[in-house]
Amino acid sequence: MDSTLACLAAWMTRQRWYAGKGRAPSLRLVAWFDLAIAGQEADAADPALLRVRTFLVLDEGALPVVLYQVPIVARATASVEDSGDHVIGDPEPGVTFIDGPHDPVYARALFSLVTRGGAGSGPRTTARGVPAADFETHTASYESTVLTGEQSNTSIIYRSADGGPSVICKVFRQLHPGLNPDIELQSALCAAGSTHVPAAVGLLEGTWPDLATAGGSVSGSLAFAQEFLPDVDDAWRVALRAAARREDFSASAREIGEATADVHVALARLFPTHETHPGDREATAATWTRRLTMAIAEVPGIAEQRDAIEAVYARALEAAWPPLQRIHGDLHLGQVLHSPGRGWVLLDFEGEPLRPMAERVRADLALRDVAGMLRSFDYVAGSIRLDTPEQSPDAALAWARDARRAFLDGYAAVSGLELDVQRDLLAALEIDKAVYEAIYEARNRPTWVPIPLRAIARLVEQPAVNA
């Protein structure tokens, strides 16, 4: 097993979903489970296939520790021709590990579990497929490809050979006990008839040893399959093209605001809400302070704005707050698709990857999602400035300002929330989001750090509703 962990450690550090960038992992195998290849699939399987196994690997070098899901297909080395990044390595002579989502045998096994049911098992570990009751796959013939560009998870797209519905299945790379909020919220919205989320197809749930207690076990989410909307662009790409051409985006921004509010209204109806208590404000203040302290340590340029940022936070903590409710948690233009005849559709209700899961599943301020979308419009302008530095920044800034105002108008019209009354709170939430972005960019895209830094400097001078 030491050779397996060494093989995984060398490969994991190169993956986008690995959280411990810049340091060597300290891995421990917690559990594993195997998926069977049965019936005609077994007969048609590559005879060189050894097994389809999913490792649950703990990185004890992280703080806090992180549990990763690493599905693999083990094949005879002689049968492996490709040497791409999805080839994990050779843990022992004659055996090569392939990253599961990139191997059709694992992809077929996963698709069967989430659409038809079934189970996999290993020592003290199980995995069980739970199909959605109203989804029909129409055919067993689906071709799979892996979605590129993801950060925190790995998604497999399944396209039908006979015109059936396309499916996308997200394999969660970091595991946590409990139902993943992406599954919980989207499934509830779908069941309530919302047209602003994709239809749920099925999920893979598992049990594994409890890391906190000896001999205990926990349950959690391993994968989630949903309707895939093919041949559509996300709102980020649509907005970026519009900004580059200096085309007005106000009508679309307003529609996105209306869709966001409609989802918030539905979530407030489907899940418990509660008035804000002093403890809620204290917890929020502690989060703001912790993130700001971390950002100053990693992005020294924020230090000169510290007093001004803390003044905005102080005003927000004194203001009246709306009730807390379940929210998207990481809303931006890249999480929104436009479907012809259906309008804007929201994706990925998992929350911010850097926030602890306990915070992501808590009732929160719906304005946090509003702040996230405002930051996304600002990122469009910032991206244009980075890509075309020879152009005057005024046009991009004016484009973002108009889009932000239209989004807020659409949101207010459907939600009924008086955003002008909430200006101090919204400004604080947007600054906190920009502080989060500064940390992320410093770790992953240093050349993008000026985008959140410029936003912070602007937001401490004027409210978010006018910025």
C-alpha positions in Angstrom: 0.0 0.0 0.0 2.9 2.3 0.5 3.7 2.2 -3.2 0.0 3.1 -3.9 0.1 6.1 -1.6 3.4 7.3 -3.1 2.0 7.0 -6.6 -1.2 8.9 -5.6 0.9 11.6 -3.8 3.0 12.4 -6.8 -0.1 12.7 -9.0 -2.5 14.5 -6.7 -0.4 17.5 -6.3 -0.7 18.3 -10.0 -4.5 18.2 -10.0 -6.6 21.4 -9.9 -8.8 20.0 -7.1 -5.9 19.3 -4.8 -6.2 22.0 -2.0 -2.6 21.8 -0.6 -0.8 23.7 -3.4 2.8 24.4 -2.7 3.5 21.6 -0.2 4.0 17.8 -0.3 1.0 15.8 0.8 1.0 13.5 3.9 -1.4 10.8 2.8 -3.1 8.0 4.8 -5.5 5.5 3.2 -8.8 5.6 5.2 -10.8 3.2 3.1 -11.7 1.9 -0.4 -14.5 0.4 -2.2 -14.8 -1.5 -5.5 -17.4 -1.2 -8.3 -18.4 -4.4 -10.1 -18.7 -4.7 -13.8 -21.6 -7.0 -14.3 -23.6 -8.6 -17.2 -22.8 -7.7 -20.8 -20.6 -4.9 -19.6 -18.3 -7.4 -17.9 -18.3 -9.5 -21.1 -17.3 -6.5 -23.2 -14.8 -5.1 -20.7 -11.1 -4.9 -21.6 -9.6 -8.3 -20.6 -6.6 -6.4 -19.2 -8.8 -4.6 -16.7 -7.9 -5.6 -13.1 -10.4 -3.6 -11.0 -12.4 -0.4 -10.6 -11.6 0.9 -7.1 -12.2 4.2 -5.3 -9.7 5.2 -2.6 -10.6 7.5 0.2 -7.3 9.2 1.1 -6.7 11.6 4.0 -4.2 14.4 3.7 -3.0 14.8 7.2 -0.6 17.6 6.2 -3.5 20.0 5.5 -5.0 22.2 8.2 -7.7 21.2 8.6 -7.2 17.7 7.3 -8.8 16.9 3.9 -10.4 13.6 2.9 -10.2 13.0 -0.9 -12.1 10.7 -3.2 -9.8 9.2 -5.8 -11.5 6.7 -8.2 -9.0 4.6 -10.3 -9.1 1.9 -12.9 -6.2 -0.5 -12.6 -5.0 -1.9 -15.9 -2.2 -4.0 -17.2 0.6 -1.5 -18.1 1.1 -3.1 -21.5 -2.5 -2.2 -22.4 -2.1 1.5 -21.5 -1.0 3.6 -24.5 -1.8 7.1 -23.5 0.5 9.0 -21.1 -1.7 12.0 -20.4 -2.1 13.6 -17.0 -5.0 11.2 -16.2 -2.5 8.3 -16.0 -1.7 8.3 -12.3 1.3 6.0 -12.4 2.5 2.5 -11.8 2.2 1.5 -8.1 3.7 -1.9 -8.9 5.4 -3.6 -11.9 2.9 -4.3 -14.6 0.0 -2.3 -13.1 -1.0 1.2 -14.1 -3.6 3.4 -12.4 -5.9 5.5 -14.6 -7.9 8.4 -13.1 -11.4 6.9 -13.0 -13.5 9.6 -14.6 -11.2 9.5 -17.7 -11.6 5.7 -18.1 -14.8 4.5 -19.8 -15.2 1.5 -17.6 -15.4 3.6 -14.4 -17.6 6.1 -16.2 -20.1 3.3 -17.2 -20.1 1.8 -13.7 -20.8 5.2 -12.2 -23.6 6.0 -14.7 -25.2 2.7 -14.0 -25.2 3.4 -10.2 -26.7 6.8 -10.3 -29.3 6.0 -13.0 -30.3 2.4 -12.1 -29.1 1.9 -8.5 -26.7 -0.7 -7.2 -23.8 -0.7 -4.7 -20.1 -1.1 -4.3 -18.3 -2.1 -1.1 -15.0 -2.4 0.6 -13.6 -2.7 4.2 -15.9 -0.7 6.4 -17.1 1.2 3.4 -20.1 1.2 1.0 -21.3 3.2 -1.9 -25.0 3.1 -3.0 -26.6 4.6 -6.1 -29.9 6.4 -5.7 -31.6 7.2 -9.0 -34.2 10.0 -9.2 -37.7 8.5 -9.4 -38.8 10.5 -12.5 -35.6 10.2 -14.7 -35.4 7.7 -17.5 -32.1 7.1 -19.3 -33.8 5.9 -22.5 -30.8 3.9 -23.6 -27.8 2.2 -22.2 -25.5 3.6 -24.9 -23.9 6.8 -23.5 -20.5 8.2 -24.4 -18.6 9.9 -21.7 -16.2 12.8 -21.6 -14.6 14.7 -18.7 -15.5 18.4 -18.3 -12.4 20.6 -18.5 -11.6 23.6 -16.4 -13.1 22.6 -13.1 -11.4 23.5 -9.8 -12.9 21.5 -6.9 -14.5 18.5 -8.4 -14.5 16.3 -11.6 -17.6 16.1 -13.8 -18.3 13.5 -16.4 -20.6 14.4 -19.3 -22.7 11.6 -20.7 -24.2 12.1 -24.2 -26.8 9.7 -25.5 -26.3 7.9 -28.8 -30.1 7.9 -29.6 -31.1 11.4 -28.7 -31.9 10.8 -25.1 -31.2 13.5 -22.5 -27.6 14.3 -21.7 -26.4 13.9 -18.2 -23.5 15.5 -16.2 -22.3 13.6 -13.1 -20.1 15.5 -10.6 -17.6 13.4 -8.6 -16.9 15.2 -5.3 -13.2 15.1 -4.7 -13.2 16.5 -1.2 -15.6 14.5 1.1 -17.5 15.6 4.1 -20.1 13.9 6.3 -23.7 14.7 5.5 -25.7 15.5 2.4 -23.8 17.8 0.1 -25.6 21.1 -0.2 -25.4 20.9 -4.0 -27.6 17.8 -3.9 -29.8 19.0 -1.1 -30.7 22.4 -2.4 -30.9 21.6 -6.1 -33.0 18.5 -5.6 -35.4 20.4 -3.4 -35.8 23.2 -6.0 -36.2 20.7 -8.8 -38.9 18.8 -6.8 -40.7 22.0 -6.2 -40.9 22.7 -9.9 -38.3 25.4 -10.2 -37.3 26.0 -13.8 -34.1 27.8 -12.7 -32.1 24.6 -11.9 -31.3 21.4 -13.9 -33.4 18.3 -13.3 -31.8 15.8 -10.8 -30.9 12.4 -12.2 -29.4 10.5 -9.3 -26.7 10.4 -6.7 -24.0 8.2 -5.2 -23.9 8.1 -1.4 -21.4 6.4 0.8 -20.4 5.4 4.3 -16.8 5.4 5.5 -14.9 5.3 8.8 -15.4 8.3 11.1 -12.2 10.2 11.4 -13.2 11.6 14.8 -14.1 8.3 16.6 -12.6 4.9 16.7 -14.8 2.3 15.2 -17.6 4.7 14.1 -18.7 5.5 10.6 -20.2 8.5 8.8 -22.3 8.9 5.7 -21.9 11.5 2.9 -22.2 12.3 -0.7 -19.8 10.9 -3.3 -21.4 12.0 -6.6 -24.4 13.8 -8.1 -25.9 13.4 -11.6 -28.2 16.0 -13.2 -29.5 17.1 -16.5 -26.9 18.5 -18.8 -27.8 21.5 -21.0 -25.7 21.0 -24.2 -24.6 23.7 -26.6 -25.2 26.7 -24.2 -22.7 29.2 -22.9 -22.5 30.2 -19.3 -23.3 33.8 -18.4 -19.6 34.6 -17.8 -18.7 33.9 -21.5 -21.8 35.7 -22.7 -21.1 38.8 -20.6 -17.4 38.8 -21.5 -18.2 38.8 -25.2 -20.7 41.6 -24.6 -18.2 43.7 -22.6 -15.5 43.2 -25.1 -17.8 44.5 -27.9 -19.1 47.2 -25.6 -22.6 45.8 -26.0 -25.2 46.6 -23.4 -25.9 43.7 -21.0 -28.5 45.3 -18.9 -31.5 43.3 -20.0 -29.7 40.0 -19.4 -28.3 41.2 -16.1 -31.8 42.1 -15.0 -33.1 38.7 -15.9 -30.3 37.0 -14.0 -31.3 39.2 -11.0 -34.9 38.0 -11.3 -33.9 34.4 -11.6 -31.6 34.7 -8.5 -34.4 36.3 -6.5 -36.9 33.6 -7.6 -34.5 30.9 -6.4 -34.0 32.7 -3.1 -37.8 33.0 -2.6 -38.2 29.3 -3.3 -35.4 28.3 -0.9 -36.9 30.5 1.9 -40.2 28.6 1.3 -38.6 25.1 1.2 -36.1 25.4 4.1 -36.3 26.9 7.6 -35.5 30.6 8.0 -34.9 32.6 11.2 -34.4 36.1 12.3 -30.8 37.2 12.9 -29.6 36.8 16.5 -26.6 38.5 18.1 -24.8 35.2 17.7 -25.3 35.3 14.0 -23.7 38.7 13.8 -20.8 37.6 16.0 -20.2 34.6 13.9 -20.3 36.7 10.7 -18.0 39.3 12.2 -15.5 36.6 13.3 -15.5 35.2 9.7 -14.9 38.6 8.3 -12.0 39.3 10.7 -10.5 35.8 10.2 -10.5 36.2 6.4 -9.2 39.7 6.5 -6.3 38.7 8.8 -5.5 35.8 6.4 -5.6 38.1 3.4 -3.3 40.7 4.9 -0.8 38.0 5.6 -1.0 36.6 2.0 -1.7 39.9 0.1 0.1 42.7 1.8 -1.5 45.3 -0.4 -4.7 44.9 1.5 -3.1 46.2 4.8 -3.4 49.8 3.8 -7.2 49.4 3.5 -7.6 47.6 6.8 -9.0 50.5 8.8 -11.5 51.5 6.0 -12.6 47.9 5.6 -13.2 47.5 9.3 -15.2 50.7 9.3 -17.5 49.2 6.6 -17.8 46.0 8.6 -18.7 48.0 11.8 -21.5 49.9 10.0 -22.9 46.6 8.6 -23.0 45.0 12.0 -25.0 47.9 13.4 -27.5 47.8 10.5 -30.8 45.9 10.4 -30.4 42.5 8.8 -33.0 40.4 6.9 -33.8 36.9 8.0 -31.3 34.2 7.4 -32.0 31.4 4.9 -30.4 28.7 2.7 -28.5 30.3 -0.3 -26.5 29.3 -3.3 -23.2 30.2 -1.5 -20.9 30.8 -4.4 -23.0 32.6 -7.0 -21.2 34.2 -10.0 -21.7 34.4 -13.8 -19.9 31.1 -14.4 -22.6 29.3 -12.3 -25.4 30.5 -14.6 -26.4 29.1 -18.0 -28.9 30.5 -20.5 -31.2 27.8 -22.0 -33.3 28.8 -25.0 -37.0 28.7 -24.1 -36.2 28.3 -20.4 -34.2 31.3 -19.4 -31.4 31.5 -16.9 -30.5 28.3 -14.9 -28.4 28.3 -11.7 -25.8 25.6 -11.1 -23.4 24.3 -8.4 -25.1 25.0 -5.0 -22.0 23.6 -3.2 -20.9 26.9 -1.8 -17.4 28.5 -1.7 -14.7 25.8 -1.9 -12.5 27.5 0.8 -15.3 27.8 3.3 -15.8 25.0 5.9 -18.7 22.7 5.1 -20.3 23.6 8.4 -20.6 27.2 7.2 -21.9 26.2 3.7 -24.9 24.3 5.0 -25.9 27.0 7.5 -28.7 29.5 7.0 -27.1 32.7 5.7 -27.8 36.1 4.2 -29.3 35.9 0.7 -27.4 39.1 0.1 -24.2 37.1 0.1 -25.3 35.6 -3.3 -26.1 39.1 -4.5 -22.7 40.3 -3.5 -21.1 37.4 -5.3 -22.9 38.3 -8.6 -21.9 41.9 -8.2 -18.3 40.8 -7.9 -18.6 38.7 -11.0 -19.7 41.7 -13.1 -16.7 43.5 -11.8 -14.5 40.6 -12.8 -15.7 40.9 -16.4 -14.5 44.5 -16.4 -11.2 43.5 -14.7 -10.7 40.7 -17.2 -11.2 43.1 -20.1 -8.6 45.5 -18.5 -6.1 42.6 -18.2 -6.6 41.3 -21.7 -6.6 44.7 -23.4 -4.4 47.0 -21.3 -4.1 49.5 -24.2 -7.8 50.3 -24.0 -9.2 52.9 -21.6 -10.7 51.2 -18.5 -13.6 53.6 -18.4 -15.7 51.7 -20.9 -15.3 48.4 -19.1 -16.1 50.1 -15.8 -19.2 51.7 -17.2 -20.3 48.4 -18.6 -19.9 46.7 -15.2 -21.7 49.6 -13.4 -24.7 49.4 -15.8 -24.9 45.5 -15.4 -24.7 45.7 -11.6 -27.5 48.2 -11.4 -29.7 46.2 -13.8 -29.0 43.0 -11.8 -30.0 44.8 -8.5 -33.1 46.2 -10.1 -34.2 42.7 -11.3 -33.4 41.2 -7.9 -35.3 43.8 -6.0 -38.4 43.6 -8.2 -38.9 39.8 -7.5 -37.5 39.6 -3.9 -39.2 42.7 -2.6 -36.0 43.5 -0.7 -35.2 47.2 -0.3 -31.6 47.1 -1.3 -31.0 50.8 -0.5 -31.8 50.0 3.1 -29.3 47.2 3.0 -26.5 49.1 1.4 -24.1 48.9 4.4 -24.6 45.2 4.8 -24.3 44.5 1.0 -21.1 46.6 0.8 -19.6 44.6 3.7 -20.5 41.3 2.0 -19.0 42.4 -1.3 -15.8 43.5 0.4 -15.6 40.2 2.2 -16.0 38.4 -1.1 -13.3 40.6 -2.7 -11.0 39.7 0.3 -11.7 36.1 -0.4 -10.9 36.6 -4.1 -7.6 38.3 -3.2 -6.6 35.2 -1.2 -7.6 32.9 -4.0 -5.9 34.9 -6.8 -2.7 35.2 -4.7 -2.6 31.4 -4.5 -3.7 30.5 -8.0 -3.5 33.5 -10.4 -1.3 36.2 -9.0 -1.7 38.5 -12.1 -5.4 38.7 -11.3 -4.9 40.1 -7.7 -5.3 43.7 -8.9 -9.0 43.0 -9.7 -10.1 42.4 -6.1 -7.7 45.0 -4.8 -9.2 47.7 -7.0 -12.7 46.7 -5.9 -11.8 46.9 -2.2 -10.4 50.4 -2.7 -13.6 51.5 -4.5 -16.1 49.8 -2.2 -14.7 51.3 1.0 -15.4 54.7 -0.5 -19.0 54.1 -1.7 -21.8 51.7 -1.1 -22.2 48.5 -3.2 -25.4 49.7 -4.7 -23.6 52.7 -6.3 -20.2 51.2 -7.0 
